[in-house]
Amino acid sequence: MPDAPAPSSTHGRFLPGARLGERYRIVGLLGRGGMGEVYRADDLELGQSVALKFLPEKLAADTMAWHRLRSEVRTARQLAHPNICRVYDIARVDGHVFFSMEYVDGDDLSHVLRRLGPPSKDKAVQIARQLCAGLAAAHESGILHRDLKPANVMLDGRGRVRITDFGLAGLAEELQANPQRVGTPAYMAPEQLESGTVSGRSDIYSLGLVLYELFTGKRPFEDATVDPTTSVPSLQSHSESVDPAVDRIVQRCLEPDPAERPASAYEVMAALPGGDPLAAALEAGETPSPEMVADAEARGGLAPRTGLVLFGLAILSLVVLGLVGPRWTTMPEKSPEALADIAHDIVLELGHEFPAHEASLLFAADSVDPSATDRGHPWPPAYYYWHGARRGSMQPLFVHSPMTRPGDPASRPPGTVDVVLGSSGRLVDLDIVPPLYDPPIRDSTTATDWTLVLERA
């Protein structure tokens, strides 16, 4: 095993260019945190940049810790959402234990707020909505963050949010410290501070703290040991430009009693200005979860006036459908097989027969001449049945057409038989062009009895 250089405040435990096994090459140090050092590296096998997060060295030789971390990674890698930093794998190379993760070319929210202060009102709402979307997706998968804070929120070059360290940072701290104090105290819910109890609503509390800082640039409590019953200062007390809707939902997130907090991150998203998580999910091409739909319904009903207008439109639509619906929706009264038998009977009654090449098609009323009506009904039938035959090819008129249709081919050569029936079997149209050479199947001197044919019309 190659000796690692002495740790440096500049490059950390690895120099740029250092190799980890055959797969990774260190590019440079990205940062340090309570969990360990984070490096940008090249994945030599896949040819892409990744982030490698190294755990404290004392965990490398702990077999129990290794198995628990591996199990947590197995769960975390199931998360696939645009606002969650993907976890790829956990590895142990040359005595070092590290996670490989998606590399985000940007900076974390903590550094951004320190350097630039809070973003504009619209940008802050945009970031907040993405935070809620990512957290909600994780909770739906049964995964808690346990250490949500600005340092674990990455912003890429396009301003898109990625939440990092779902469950991983908290577990790493639990394995090496007091399990009752997993997380960063300044961003922990009261129940998490007091007894170590974590739930989706403790993550909601942490989300509220992050949103408070996002919109104001300040923490509600500088002292992490503040009494949980202490009232939270209004966001508008720091900045009058904060939307009252933002102030209200953040105050709800920071309720000391978990039962008083929003039930989900979707509920928080819905309360933000312009918030409609259901519409946002549909616009992004995602399938809304039942919880998202329920939250959307819980936000309130329609105004009475709007409800009456929509009810009237619904009744009008039903009346219109009742008038014209039979024309468009009635299915054929007879099966295609029965209609084919009727077509054959009509042709035989006239002393002709179908040539060898036959085709048939069931098609809608709009596909034929509007003047062709089924005389037994006030409307043209919803469907027509065409049965045709040619002595030659049944080649469609349009070369690229997938099927033969009425009128194919364009001309009516000798030996053509076309029968169009209504959906009840009534004769609508009949075209017969006798063949040039074959005699009819009955004596041509016998007069054609049109009565039987007309009775079918």
Contacts in CASP RR format, 6 or more apart in sequence:
PFRMAT RR
TARGET T0000
AUTHOR 0000-0000-0000
METHOD contacts of the structure
MODEL  1
MPDAPAPSSTHGRFLPGARLGERYRIVGLLGRGGMGEVYRADDLELGQSV
ALKFLPEKLAADTMAWHRLRSEVRTARQLAHPNICRVYDIARVDGHVFFS
MEYVDGDDLSHVLRRLGPPSKDKAVQIARQLCAGLAAAHESGILHRDLKP
ANVMLDGRGRVRITDFGLAGLAEELQANPQRVGTPAYMAPEQLESGTVSG
RSDIYSLGLVLYELFTGKRPFEDATVDPTTSVPSLQSHSESVDPAVDRIV
QRCLEPDPAERPASAYEVMAALPGGDPLAAALEAGETPSPEMVADAEARG
GLAPRTGLVLFGLAILSLVVLGLVGPRWTTMPEKSPEALADIAHDIVLEL
GHEFPAHEASLLFAADSVDPSATDRGHPWPPAYYYWHGARRGSMQPLFVH
SPMTRPGDPASRPPGTVDVVLGSSGRLVDLDIVPPLYDPPIRDSTTATDW
TLVLERA
1 94 0 8 1.000
1 95 0 8 1.000
2 94 0 8 1.000
4 13 0 8 1.000
4 14 0 8 1.000
4 18 0 8 1.000
4 94 0 8 1.000
5 11 0 8 1.000
5 13 0 8 1.000
5 14 0 8 1.000
5 15 0 8 1.000
7 13 0 8 1.000
10 29 0 8 1.000
11 28 0 8 1.000
11 29 0 8 1.000
12 29 0 8 1.000
12 37 0 8 1.000
13 37 0 8 1.000
13 54 0 8 1.000
14 26 0 8 1.000
14 28 0 8 1.000
14 29 0 8 1.000
14 39 0 8 1.000
15 26 0 8 1.000
16 26 0 8 1.000
16 27 0 8 1.000
16 28 0 8 1.000
17 25 0 8 1.000
17 26 0 8 1.000
17 27 0 8 1.000
18 25 0 8 1.000
18 26 0 8 1.000
19 25 0 8 1.000
19 26 0 8 1.000
20 26 0 8 1.000
20 41 0 8 1.000
20 52 0 8 1.000
20 91 0 8 1.000
20 93 0 8 1.000
20 94 0 8 1.000
20 96 0 8 1.000
20 98 0 8 1.000
21 93 0 8 1.000
21 94 0 8 1.000
22 44 0 8 1.000
22 45 0 8 1.000
23 43 0 8 1.000
23 44 0 8 1.000
23 45 0 8 1.000
24 41 0 8 1.000
24 42 0 8 1.000
24 43 0 8 1.000
24 44 0 8 1.000
24 50 0 8 1.000
24 52 0 8 1.000
24 93 0 8 1.000
24 100 0 8 1.000
25 41 0 8 1.000
25 42 0 8 1.000
25 44 0 8 1.000
26 39 0 8 1.000
26 40 0 8 1.000
26 41 0 8 1.000
26 52 0 8 1.000
27 39 0 8 1.000
27 40 0 8 1.000
27 41 0 8 1.000
27 42 0 8 1.000
27 49 0 8 1.000
28 39 0 8 1.000
28 40 0 8 1.000
28 41 0 8 1.000
29 37 0 8 1.000
29 38 0 8 1.000
29 39 0 8 1.000
30 38 0 8 1.000
30 39 0 8 1.000
30 40 0 8 1.000
30 51 0 8 1.000
31 37 0 8 1.000
31 38 0 8 1.000
32 38 0 8 1.000
33 151 0 8 1.000
34 169 0 8 1.000
34 173 0 8 1.000
35 53 0 8 1.000
35 55 0 8 1.000
35 56 0 8 1.000
35 165 0 8 1.000
35 168 0 8 1.000
35 169 0 8 1.000
35 170 0 8 1.000
35 172 0 8 1.000
35 173 0 8 1.000
36 53 0 8 1.000
36 54 0 8 1.000
36 55 0 8 1.000
36 56 0 8 1.000
37 53 0 8 1.000
37 54 0 8 1.000
38 51 0 8 1.000
38 52 0 8 1.000
38 53 0 8 1.000
38 54 0 8 1.000
39 51 0 8 1.000
39 52 0 8 1.000
39 54 0 8 1.000
40 49 0 8 1.000
40 50 0 8 1.000
40 51 0 8 1.000
40 52 0 8 1.000
40 103 0 8 1.000
41 49 0 8 1.000
41 50 0 8 1.000
41 51 0 8 1.000
41 52 0 8 1.000
41 100 0 8 1.000
42 48 0 8 1.000
42 49 0 8 1.000
42 50 0 8 1.000
43 49 0 8 1.000
43 50 0 8 1.000
43 100 0 8 1.000
48 103 0 8 1.000
49 103 0 8 1.000
49 105 0 8 1.000
50 88 0 8 1.000
50 100 0 8 1.000
50 101 0 8 1.000
50 102 0 8 1.000
50 103 0 8 1.000
51 85 0 8 1.000
51 100 0 8 1.000
51 101 0 8 1.000
51 102 0 8 1.000
51 103 0 8 1.000
51 104 0 8 1.000
52 98 0 8 1.000
52 99 0 8 1.000
52 100 0 8 1.000
52 101 0 8 1.000
53 98 0 8 1.000
53 99 0 8 1.000
53 101 0 8 1.000
53 165 0 8 1.000
53 168 0 8 1.000
54 96 0 8 1.000
54 97 0 8 1.000
54 98 0 8 1.000
55 69 0 8 1.000
55 97 0 8 1.000
55 98 0 8 1.000
55 99 0 8 1.000
55 172 0 8 1.000
56 172 0 8 1.000
56 176 0 8 1.000
57 96 0 8 1.000
58 176 0 8 1.000
59 65 0 8 1.000
59 66 0 8 1.000
59 69 0 8 1.000
59 97 0 8 1.000
59 172 0 8 1.000
59 175 0 8 1.000
59 176 0 8 1.000
60 92 0 8 1.000
60 95 0 8 1.000
60 96 0 8 1.000
60 97 0 8 1.000
61 95 0 8 1.000
62 175 0 8 1.000
65 175 0 8 1.000
65 176 0 8 1.000
66 92 0 8 1.000
66 97 0 8 1.000
68 171 0 8 1.000
68 175 0 8 1.000
69 90 0 8 1.000
69 97 0 8 1.000
69 168 0 8 1.000
69 171 0 8 1.000
69 172 0 8 1.000
69 175 0 8 1.000
70 90 0 8 1.000
72 167 0 8 1.000
72 168 0 8 1.000
72 171 0 8 1.000
73 87 0 8 1.000
73 89 0 8 1.000
73 90 0 8 1.000
73 99 0 8 1.000
73 168 0 8 1.000
75 141 0 8 1.000
75 143 0 8 1.000
76 87 0 8 1.000
76 143 0 8 1.000
76 166 0 8 1.000
76 167 0 8 1.000
76 168 0 8 1.000
77 86 0 8 1.000
77 87 0 8 1.000
77 88 0 8 1.000
77 89 0 8 1.000
78 141 0 8 1.000
79 86 0 8 1.000
79 87 0 8 1.000
79 137 0 8 1.000
79 138 0 8 1.000
79 141 0 8 1.000
79 143 0 8 1.000
79 166 0 8 1.000
80 86 0 8 1.000
81 133 0 8 1.000
81 134 0 8 1.000
81 137 0 8 1.000
81 138 0 8 1.000
82 130 0 8 1.000
82 133 0 8 1.000
82 160 0 8 1.000
82 284 0 8 1.000
83 130 0 8 1.000
83 131 0 8 1.000
83 133 0 8 1.000
83 134 0 8 1.000
83 137 0 8 1.000
83 160 0 8 1.000
83 161 0 8 1.000
83 162 0 8 1.000
83 163 0 8 1.000
84 134 0 8 1.000
84 137 0 8 1.000
84 138 0 8 1.000
84 162 0 8 1.000
84 163 0 8 1.000
84 166 0 8 1.000
85 101 0 8 1.000
85 102 0 8 1.000
85 104 0 8 1.000
85 154 0 8 1.000
85 162 0 8 1.000
85 163 0 8 1.000
85 164 0 8 1.000
85 165 0 8 1.000
86 101 0 8 1.000
86 102 0 8 1.000
87 99 0 8 1.000
87 100 0 8 1.000
87 101 0 8 1.000
87 102 0 8 1.000
87 166 0 8 1.000
87 168 0 8 1.000
88 99 0 8 1.000
88 100 0 8 1.000
88 101 0 8 1.000
88 102 0 8 1.000
89 99 0 8 1.000
89 100 0 8 1.000
90 97 0 8 1.000
90 98 0 8 1.000
90 99 0 8 1.000
90 100 0 8 1.000
91 97 0 8 1.000
91 98 0 8 1.000
91 100 0 8 1.000
99 168 0 8 1.000
101 164 0 8 1.000
102 162 0 8 1.000
104 154 0 8 1.000
104 156 0 8 1.000
104 162 0 8 1.000
104 164 0 8 1.000
105 156 0 8 1.000
105 157 0 8 1.000
106 154 0 8 1.000
106 155 0 8 1.000
106 156 0 8 1.000
106 157 0 8 1.000
107 154 0 8 1.000
107 155 0 8 1.000
108 150 0 8 1.000
108 151 0 8 1.000
108 152 0 8 1.000
108 153 0 8 1.000
108 154 0 8 1.000
108 155 0 8 1.000
109 127 0 8 1.000
109 150 0 8 1.000
109 151 0 8 1.000
109 153 0 8 1.000
109 154 0 8 1.000
109 155 0 8 1.000
109 210 0 8 1.000
109 214 0 8 1.000
110 149 0 8 1.000
110 150 0 8 1.000
110 151 0 8 1.000
110 153 0 8 1.000
112 119 0 8 1.000
112 155 0 8 1.000
113 150 0 8 1.000
113 213 0 8 1.000
113 214 0 8 1.000
113 217 0 8 1.000
117 217 0 8 1.000
118 124 0 8 1.000
118 213 0 8 1.000
118 214 0 8 1.000
118 215 0 8 1.000
118 216 0 8 1.000
118 217 0 8 1.000
118 239 0 8 1.000
119 127 0 8 1.000
119 214 0 8 1.000
121 241 0 8 1.000
121 242 0 8 1.000
121 243 0 8 1.000
124 214 0 8 1.000
124 215 0 8 1.000
125 243 0 8 1.000
125 246 0 8 1.000
125 272 0 8 1.000
125 273 0 8 1.000
125 274 0 8 1.000
127 155 0 8 1.000
127 159 0 8 1.000
127 161 0 8 1.000
127 214 0 8 1.000
128 211 0 8 1.000
128 214 0 8 1.000
128 215 0 8 1.000
128 246 0 8 1.000
128 269 0 8 1.000
128 272 0 8 1.000
129 269 0 8 1.000
129 272 0 8 1.000
129 275 0 8 1.000
129 280 0 8 1.000
130 160 0 8 1.000
130 161 0 8 1.000
131 153 0 8 1.000
131 161 0 8 1.000
131 163 0 8 1.000
131 207 0 8 1.000
131 210 0 8 1.000
131 211 0 8 1.000
131 265 0 8 1.000
132 207 0 8 1.000
132 265 0 8 1.000
132 266 0 8 1.000
132 268 0 8 1.000
132 269 0 8 1.000
132 272 0 8 1.000
132 277 0 8 1.000
133 265 0 8 1.000
133 269 0 8 1.000
133 277 0 8 1.000
133 280 0 8 1.000
134 161 0 8 1.000
134 163 0 8 1.000
134 265 0 8 1.000
135 145 0 8 1.000
135 148 0 8 1.000
135 163 0 8 1.000
135 203 0 8 1.000
135 207 0 8 1.000
135 265 0 8 1.000
136 264 0 8 1.000
136 265 0 8 1.000
136 266 0 8 1.000
136 269 0 8 1.000
136 277 0 8 1.000
136 291 0 8 1.000
136 292 0 8 1.000
138 144 0 8 1.000
138 145 0 8 1.000
138 163 0 8 1.000
138 166 0 8 1.000
139 200 0 8 1.000
139 203 0 8 1.000
139 264 0 8 1.000
139 265 0 8 1.000
140 289 0 8 1.000
140 291 0 8 1.000
143 166 0 8 1.000
143 167 0 8 1.000
144 166 0 8 1.000
144 167 0 8 1.000
144 198 0 8 1.000
144 199 0 8 1.000
144 200 0 8 1.000
144 202 0 8 1.000
144 203 0 8 1.000
145 152 0 8 1.000
145 163 0 8 1.000
145 165 0 8 1.000
145 166 0 8 1.000
145 167 0 8 1.000
145 203 0 8 1.000
145 206 0 8 1.000
146 167 0 8 1.000
146 169 0 8 1.000
146 170 0 8 1.000
146 171 0 8 1.000
146 182 0 8 1.000
146 183 0 8 1.000
146 192 0 8 1.000
146 198 0 8 1.000
146 202 0 8 1.000
146 203 0 8 1.000
147 165 0 8 1.000
147 167 0 8 1.000
147 169 0 8 1.000
147 170 0 8 1.000
147 173 0 8 1.000
147 182 0 8 1.000
147 183 0 8 1.000
147 184 0 8 1.000
147 187 0 8 1.000
147 206 0 8 1.000
148 163 0 8 1.000
148 187 0 8 1.000
148 203 0 8 1.000
148 206 0 8 1.000
148 207 0 8 1.000
148 210 0 8 1.000
149 184 0 8 1.000
149 186 0 8 1.000
149 187 0 8 1.000
149 206 0 8 1.000
149 209 0 8 1.000
149 210 0 8 1.000
150 210 0 8 1.000
150 213 0 8 1.000
150 214 0 8 1.000
151 184 0 8 1.000
152 163 0 8 1.000
152 164 0 8 1.000
152 165 0 8 1.000
152 169 0 8 1.000
153 161 0 8 1.000
153 162 0 8 1.000
153 163 0 8 1.000
153 164 0 8 1.000
153 210 0 8 1.000
154 161 0 8 1.000
154 162 0 8 1.000
154 163 0 8 1.000
154 164 0 8 1.000
155 161 0 8 1.000
155 162 0 8 1.000
156 162 0 8 1.000
169 183 0 8 1.000
170 182 0 8 1.000
170 183 0 8 1.000
171 182 0 8 1.000
173 181 0 8 1.000
173 182 0 8 1.000
173 183 0 8 1.000
174 182 0 8 1.000
179 196 0 8 1.000
180 195 0 8 1.000
180 196 0 8 1.000
181 193 0 8 1.000
181 196 0 8 1.000
182 192 0 8 1.000
182 196 0 8 1.000
182 198 0 8 1.000
183 192 0 8 1.000
185 193 0 8 1.000
185 224 0 8 1.000
185 225 0 8 1.000
186 209 0 8 1.000
186 219 0 8 1.000
186 221 0 8 1.000
186 224 0 8 1.000
187 206 0 8 1.000
187 209 0 8 1.000
187 210 0 8 1.000
188 202 0 8 1.000
188 205 0 8 1.000
188 206 0 8 1.000
188 224 0 8 1.000
189 198 0 8 1.000
189 201 0 8 1.000
189 202 0 8 1.000
189 205 0 8 1.000
189 206 0 8 1.000
189 258 0 8 1.000
190 205 0 8 1.000
190 228 0 8 1.000
190 256 0 8 1.000
191 197 0 8 1.000
191 202 0 8 1.000
191 258 0 8 1.000
192 198 0 8 1.000
192 202 0 8 1.000
192 205 0 8 1.000
193 224 0 8 1.000
193 228 0 8 1.000
194 228 0 8 1.000
199 258 0 8 1.000
201 258 0 8 1.000
201 259 0 8 1.000
201 261 0 8 1.000
201 263 0 8 1.000
202 258 0 8 1.000
203 265 0 8 1.000
204 253 0 8 1.000
204 261 0 8 1.000
204 262 0 8 1.000
204 264 0 8 1.000
204 265 0 8 1.000
204 268 0 8 1.000
205 253 0 8 1.000
205 254 0 8 1.000
205 255 0 8 1.000
205 258 0 8 1.000
205 261 0 8 1.000
207 253 0 8 1.000
207 265 0 8 1.000
207 268 0 8 1.000
208 250 0 8 1.000
208 253 0 8 1.000
208 254 0 8 1.000
208 268 0 8 1.000
209 219 0 8 1.000
209 220 0 8 1.000
209 253 0 8 1.000
209 254 0 8 1.000
211 246 0 8 1.000
211 249 0 8 1.000
211 250 0 8 1.000
211 253 0 8 1.000
211 268 0 8 1.000
212 218 0 8 1.000
212 219 0 8 1.000
212 220 0 8 1.000
212 232 0 8 1.000
212 235 0 8 1.000
212 250 0 8 1.000
212 254 0 8 1.000
213 219 0 8 1.000
215 235 0 8 1.000
215 239 0 8 1.000
215 242 0 8 1.000
215 246 0 8 1.000
215 250 0 8 1.000
216 235 0 8 1.000
216 238 0 8 1.000
216 239 0 8 1.000
216 242 0 8 1.000
217 238 0 8 1.000
218 238 0 8 1.000
220 232 0 8 1.000
220 233 0 8 1.000
220 254 0 8 1.000
221 230 0 8 1.000
221 232 0 8 1.000
228 256 0 8 1.000
229 256 0 8 1.000
232 250 0 8 1.000
232 251 0 8 1.000
232 254 0 8 1.000
234 247 0 8 1.000
234 251 0 8 1.000
235 242 0 8 1.000
235 246 0 8 1.000
235 247 0 8 1.000
235 250 0 8 1.000
236 242 0 8 1.000
236 244 0 8 1.000
236 247 0 8 1.000
243 273 0 8 1.000
245 271 0 8 1.000
245 272 0 8 1.000
245 273 0 8 1.000
246 272 0 8 1.000
246 273 0 8 1.000
248 271 0 8 1.000
249 262 0 8 1.000
249 268 0 8 1.000
249 271 0 8 1.000
249 272 0 8 1.000
252 260 0 8 1.000
252 261 0 8 1.000
252 262 0 8 1.000
252 271 0 8 1.000
253 261 0 8 1.000
253 262 0 8 1.000
253 268 0 8 1.000
254 261 0 8 1.000
255 261 0 8 1.000
262 268 0 8 1.000
262 271 0 8 1.000
263 295 0 8 1.000
264 291 0 8 1.000
264 295 0 8 1.000
266 277 0 8 1.000
266 291 0 8 1.000
266 292 0 8 1.000
266 295 0 8 1.000
267 295 0 8 1.000
267 298 0 8 1.000
269 275 0 8 1.000
269 277 0 8 1.000
269 280 0 8 1.000
270 276 0 8 1.000
270 277 0 8 1.000
270 295 0 8 1.000
270 296 0 8 1.000
270 299 0 8 1.000
276 296 0 8 1.000
277 288 0 8 1.000
277 292 0 8 1.000
277 295 0 8 1.000
277 296 0 8 1.000
278 288 0 8 1.000
278 292 0 8 1.000
278 293 0 8 1.000
278 296 0 8 1.000
281 287 0 8 1.000
281 288 0 8 1.000
281 292 0 8 1.000
282 288 0 8 1.000
288 296 0 8 1.000
302 310 0 8 1.000
326 379 0 8 1.000
326 382 0 8 1.000
327 365 0 8 1.000
327 379 0 8 1.000
327 380 0 8 1.000
327 382 0 8 1.000
328 382 0 8 1.000
329 382 0 8 1.000
330 381 0 8 1.000
330 382 0 8 1.000
330 383 0 8 1.000
330 423 0 8 1.000
331 382 0 8 1.000
331 383 0 8 1.000
331 423 0 8 1.000
332 339 0 8 1.000
332 362 0 8 1.000
332 381 0 8 1.000
332 382 0 8 1.000
332 383 0 8 1.000
332 385 0 8 1.000
332 423 0 8 1.000
333 423 0 8 1.000
333 424 0 8 1.000
333 425 0 8 1.000
334 342 0 8 1.000
334 423 0 8 1.000
334 424 0 8 1.000
334 425 0 8 1.000
336 360 0 8 1.000
336 362 0 8 1.000
336 385 0 8 1.000
338 425 0 8 1.000
339 385 0 8 1.000
339 387 0 8 1.000
339 421 0 8 1.000
339 422 0 8 1.000
339 425 0 8 1.000
340 360 0 8 1.000
340 385 0 8 1.000
340 387 0 8 1.000
342 421 0 8 1.000
342 425 0 8 1.000
342 456 0 8 1.000
343 360 0 8 1.000
343 385 0 8 1.000
343 387 0 8 1.000
343 388 0 8 1.000
343 419 0 8 1.000
343 421 0 8 1.000
344 354 0 8 1.000
344 387 0 8 1.000
346 419 0 8 1.000
346 427 0 8 1.000
346 430 0 8 1.000
346 453 0 8 1.000
346 456 0 8 1.000
347 353 0 8 1.000
347 354 0 8 1.000
347 417 0 8 1.000
347 419 0 8 1.000
347 432 0 8 1.000
348 441 0 8 1.000
349 449 0 8 1.000
349 452 0 8 1.000
349 453 0 8 1.000
350 432 0 8 1.000
350 448 0 8 1.000
350 453 0 8 1.000
351 440 0 8 1.000
351 441 0 8 1.000
351 442 0 8 1.000
351 448 0 8 1.000
352 417 0 8 1.000
352 432 0 8 1.000
352 434 0 8 1.000
352 440 0 8 1.000
352 441 0 8 1.000
353 441 0 8 1.000
354 388 0 8 1.000
354 389 0 8 1.000
354 417 0 8 1.000
355 389 0 8 1.000
355 390 0 8 1.000
355 391 0 8 1.000
355 392 0 8 1.000
355 415 0 8 1.000
355 417 0 8 1.000
355 435 0 8 1.000
356 389 0 8 1.000
356 391 0 8 1.000
357 389 0 8 1.000
357 390 0 8 1.000
357 391 0 8 1.000
357 392 0 8 1.000
357 393 0 8 1.000
357 394 0 8 1.000
358 387 0 8 1.000
358 388 0 8 1.000
358 389 0 8 1.000
358 394 0 8 1.000
359 387 0 8 1.000
359 388 0 8 1.000
359 389 0 8 1.000
359 394 0 8 1.000
359 403 0 8 1.000
359 404 0 8 1.000
360 385 0 8 1.000
360 386 0 8 1.000
360 387 0 8 1.000
360 388 0 8 1.000
361 385 0 8 1.000
361 386 0 8 1.000
361 403 0 8 1.000
361 404 0 8 1.000
361 405 0 8 1.000
361 406 0 8 1.000
362 383 0 8 1.000
362 384 0 8 1.000
362 385 0 8 1.000
363 383 0 8 1.000
363 384 0 8 1.000
363 386 0 8 1.000
363 405 0 8 1.000
363 406 0 8 1.000
364 382 0 8 1.000
364 383 0 8 1.000
364 384 0 8 1.000
365 380 0 8 1.000
365 381 0 8 1.000
365 382 0 8 1.000
365 383 0 8 1.000
365 384 0 8 1.000
367 384 0 8 1.000
367 406 0 8 1.000
368 380 0 8 1.000
368 384 0 8 1.000
368 406 0 8 1.000
368 420 0 8 1.000
368 428 0 8 1.000
370 380 0 8 1.000
372 380 0 8 1.000
372 384 0 8 1.000
372 420 0 8 1.000
372 428 0 8 1.000
372 429 0 8 1.000
373 379 0 8 1.000
373 380 0 8 1.000
373 428 0 8 1.000
374 380 0 8 1.000
374 381 0 8 1.000
374 422 0 8 1.000
374 423 0 8 1.000
374 424 0 8 1.000
374 426 0 8 1.000
374 428 0 8 1.000
375 426 0 8 1.000
375 457 0 8 1.000
376 424 0 8 1.000
376 426 0 8 1.000
377 424 0 8 1.000
381 422 0 8 1.000
381 423 0 8 1.000
381 424 0 8 1.000
382 423 0 8 1.000
383 422 0 8 1.000
383 423 0 8 1.000
384 420 0 8 1.000
384 421 0 8 1.000
384 422 0 8 1.000
384 423 0 8 1.000
384 428 0 8 1.000
385 420 0 8 1.000
385 421 0 8 1.000
385 422 0 8 1.000
385 423 0 8 1.000
385 425 0 8 1.000
386 405 0 8 1.000
386 406 0 8 1.000
386 418 0 8 1.000
386 419 0 8 1.000
386 420 0 8 1.000
386 421 0 8 1.000
387 418 0 8 1.000
387 419 0 8 1.000
387 421 0 8 1.000
388 406 0 8 1.000
388 416 0 8 1.000
388 417 0 8 1.000
388 418 0 8 1.000
388 419 0 8 1.000
389 415 0 8 1.000
389 416 0 8 1.000
389 417 0 8 1.000
390 409 0 8 1.000
390 413 0 8 1.000
390 415 0 8 1.000
390 416 0 8 1.000
390 417 0 8 1.000
391 413 0 8 1.000
391 414 0 8 1.000
391 415 0 8 1.000
391 416 0 8 1.000
391 435 0 8 1.000
392 413 0 8 1.000
393 409 0 8 1.000
394 404 0 8 1.000
394 408 0 8 1.000
394 409 0 8 1.000
395 404 0 8 1.000
395 408 0 8 1.000
395 409 0 8 1.000
396 403 0 8 1.000
396 404 0 8 1.000
396 405 0 8 1.000
396 408 0 8 1.000
396 409 0 8 1.000
397 405 0 8 1.000
397 407 0 8 1.000
397 408 0 8 1.000
397 409 0 8 1.000
397 410 0 8 1.000
401 408 0 8 1.000
406 418 0 8 1.000
406 420 0 8 1.000
407 418 0 8 1.000
412 418 0 8 1.000
412 431 0 8 1.000
412 433 0 8 1.000
413 433 0 8 1.000
414 433 0 8 1.000
414 434 0 8 1.000
414 435 0 8 1.000
414 436 0 8 1.000
415 433 0 8 1.000
415 434 0 8 1.000
415 435 0 8 1.000
416 431 0 8 1.000
416 432 0 8 1.000
416 433 0 8 1.000
417 431 0 8 1.000
417 432 0 8 1.000
417 433 0 8 1.000
418 429 0 8 1.000
418 430 0 8 1.000
418 431 0 8 1.000
418 432 0 8 1.000
419 427 0 8 1.000
419 429 0 8 1.000
419 430 0 8 1.000
420 427 0 8 1.000
420 428 0 8 1.000
420 429 0 8 1.000
420 430 0 8 1.000
421 427 0 8 1.000
421 428 0 8 1.000
422 428 0 8 1.000
425 456 0 8 1.000
426 456 0 8 1.000
426 457 0 8 1.000
427 453 0 8 1.000
427 456 0 8 1.000
427 457 0 8 1.000
428 457 0 8 1.000
430 453 0 8 1.000
434 440 0 8 1.000
END
